[in-house]
Amino acid sequence: EGNALRVGSAGLDFETLNTYSVGVRSTDAAGASIVRTFNISVNNLNDAPIASAGGPYSIGEGQPLALIGSATDQDSGQILTYEWDLDYDGSVFNLDASGQSPTVVFPEQGSRTIALRVRDNGTPARESIVTATVNVSNRNPVLAVNQATVSGNVLDTFTNSGTWSDVVSDTVTLAASLGVVTKNSDGTWSWSYVPPAK
């Protein structure tokens, strides 16, 4: 009886070729043999995109920051999706923003690591995760005065008002060099002072 031999795949380039001819030979004890062939078609493995998250970025707290993501894919004709984790812990990816270049806001000062995940629509779908650093600096509170000059007489009550604001995470205090200033929770403030008589 003959023995069928399976041809191995050593030395074959599956990245550039995808159709192969396989020969099966049967040989009997007297040395007579016969070969039969058939073709196989191998689908190339989909390559993962090569991504960049841009950066490092520097921005003030509460200010808009345009992220700059980019990617290339060796497999032509594929659609890439871009997703961002704005506080990446190096393990779990939490989706915070989508798109290649979204505009985001960081409300608190400090340094953080963000991550970009780029996924293609190949079969099977492949993805890459890359990181970048964002340095968020503290910004001065905003303070406005309604009246540039307040006038009156001695023993009159002088008053003025205005507005204040800052990012939500910052605690703001108000103090006046003269008189009493009151900070209101609605973002306004009021001031009063009575000039004493000599």
C-alpha positions in Angstrom: 0.0 0.0 0.0 1.2 3.6 -0.7 1.7 6.3 1.9 0.5 9.8 1.3 2.9 12.5 2.4 1.8 16.1 3.4 3.9 18.9 2.1 5.1 21.3 4.8 4.8 25.1 4.7 8.4 25.9 5.6 9.9 28.6 3.4 6.6 29.7 2.0 5.9 33.5 1.9 2.3 33.9 3.1 2.6 37.7 3.1 3.2 38.1 -0.6 1.6 35.0 -2.1 -1.8 33.4 -1.3 -2.3 30.6 -3.8 -0.2 27.4 -3.5 -0.1 24.0 -5.3 0.2 21.0 -3.0 1.5 17.7 -4.3 0.7 14.4 -2.7 2.8 11.4 -3.7 2.0 7.7 -3.2 4.8 5.2 -3.4 4.5 1.4 -3.1 7.1 -1.1 -1.9 8.4 -1.7 -5.5 9.1 2.0 -5.9 6.2 2.8 -8.2 4.7 6.2 -7.4 2.0 8.6 -8.4 1.5 12.3 -7.6 -1.7 14.2 -7.4 -1.9 17.9 -6.9 -4.5 20.4 -5.6 -4.5 24.1 -4.9 -4.9 26.0 -1.6 -5.7 29.7 -1.1 -4.4 31.3 2.0 -5.8 34.7 3.2 -3.0 37.0 4.4 -3.3 38.0 8.0 -4.7 41.5 8.5 -2.0 43.9 9.8 -2.8 46.2 12.8 -2.8 49.9 12.1 0.3 51.9 13.1 -1.0 54.8 15.2 0.2 58.0 16.8 -1.5 60.0 19.5 0.5 63.2 18.8 1.8 65.2 21.8 3.2 65.8 24.2 0.4 68.4 24.8 0.4 71.4 27.1 -2.8 73.4 27.9 -4.4 75.4 30.7 -7.1 73.9 32.8 -10.6 74.5 31.3 -9.2 75.4 27.9 -10.1 73.5 24.7 -7.4 71.2 23.4 -7.5 69.8 19.9 -5.9 66.3 19.9 -4.0 65.2 16.8 -4.3 61.5 16.0 -3.0 59.7 13.0 -2.5 56.2 11.7 -1.4 54.2 8.7 -2.5 50.7 7.7 -0.5 48.4 5.4 -3.8 46.8 4.2 -5.2 49.1 1.5 -8.9 50.1 1.4 -9.6 49.7 5.1 -11.6 52.1 7.2 -10.0 53.2 10.5 -11.9 54.4 13.6 -10.3 56.6 16.3 -11.2 56.4 20.0 -9.6 58.2 23.0 -9.2 57.5 26.7 -8.4 60.8 28.4 -7.1 59.3 31.6 -5.5 56.0 30.6 -4.4 53.7 33.4 -2.3 51.5 31.1 -4.7 48.6 31.4 -8.4 49.3 30.9 -9.4 51.5 27.9 -12.4 53.8 28.7 -13.9 55.6 25.7 -14.0 59.3 26.4 -13.9 60.8 22.9 -14.1 59.7 19.2 -12.7 61.0 16.0 -9.2 61.5 14.6 -8.9 65.0 16.1 -11.5 65.7 18.8 -11.5 68.9 20.9 -11.4 68.1 24.6 -11.2 70.0 27.9 -9.3 69.0 31.1 -10.8 70.7 34.1 -7.9 70.0 36.6 -4.2 70.9 36.5 -1.6 68.1 36.5 0.0 65.6 34.2 -1.9 62.7 32.7 -1.6 60.0 30.2 -4.1 59.7 27.3 -4.5 56.9 24.9 -5.6 56.6 21.3 -7.0 53.3 20.0 -7.2 52.9 16.2 -9.1 50.0 14.9 -9.5 48.8 11.3 -12.3 46.9 9.7 -10.3 44.0 8.3 -10.9 40.3 8.9 -10.2 39.8 11.7 -10.3 43.4 12.8 -7.0 44.6 14.4 -6.3 47.6 16.6 -3.4 49.5 18.1 -3.3 51.5 21.4 -0.7 54.3 21.8 -0.3 56.9 24.5 0.7 60.6 24.9 1.2 62.9 27.8 -0.9 66.0 28.5 0.4 68.7 31.0 -2.5 70.8 32.3 -1.4 74.0 34.0 -3.4 76.1 36.5 -5.1 79.3 35.2 -5.9 82.5 37.1 -9.5 83.0 38.1 -11.5 85.5 36.1 -12.6 88.6 38.0 -14.6 91.6 36.6 -15.6 94.9 38.3 -18.8 96.6 37.3 -17.9 100.2 38.2 -14.3 101.5 37.6 -14.9 104.4 40.0 -17.3 104.7 43.0 -17.8 108.2 44.5 -19.7 109.6 47.4 -19.4 111.4 50.7 -17.9 110.6 54.0 -20.2 108.3 56.0 -22.0 107.3 52.8 -22.1 103.6 52.0 -20.0 102.9 48.9 -21.0 99.8 46.9 -19.7 98.0 43.9 -20.2 94.6 42.3 -18.9 92.3 39.7 -18.5 88.7 38.6 -16.0 85.9 39.3 -15.4 82.5 37.7 -12.9 79.6 37.6 -12.9 75.9 36.6 -15.3 73.8 38.8 -12.5 71.9 40.5 -10.9 75.1 41.9 -12.0 76.8 45.1 -12.1 80.5 44.8 -11.9 83.0 47.7 -12.4 86.8 47.4 -10.8 89.5 49.6 -10.8 93.3 49.5 -8.1 95.6 50.6 -10.8 98.0 51.9 -14.3 97.3 53.0 -16.2 94.0 52.9 -16.5 91.8 49.8 -19.1 89.0 49.6 -18.7 86.1 47.1 -22.1 84.8 45.8 -22.5 81.2 44.6 -24.0 82.4 41.3 -20.7 83.8 40.1 -21.3 87.4 41.3 -19.8 89.4 44.2 -20.8 92.6 46.1 -18.7 95.0 48.0 -19.5 97.8 50.5 -17.5 100.3 52.5 -18.4 103.4 54.7 -15.6 106.0 54.7 -15.3 107.2 58.3 -15.3 110.9 59.4 -12.0 112.3 60.6 
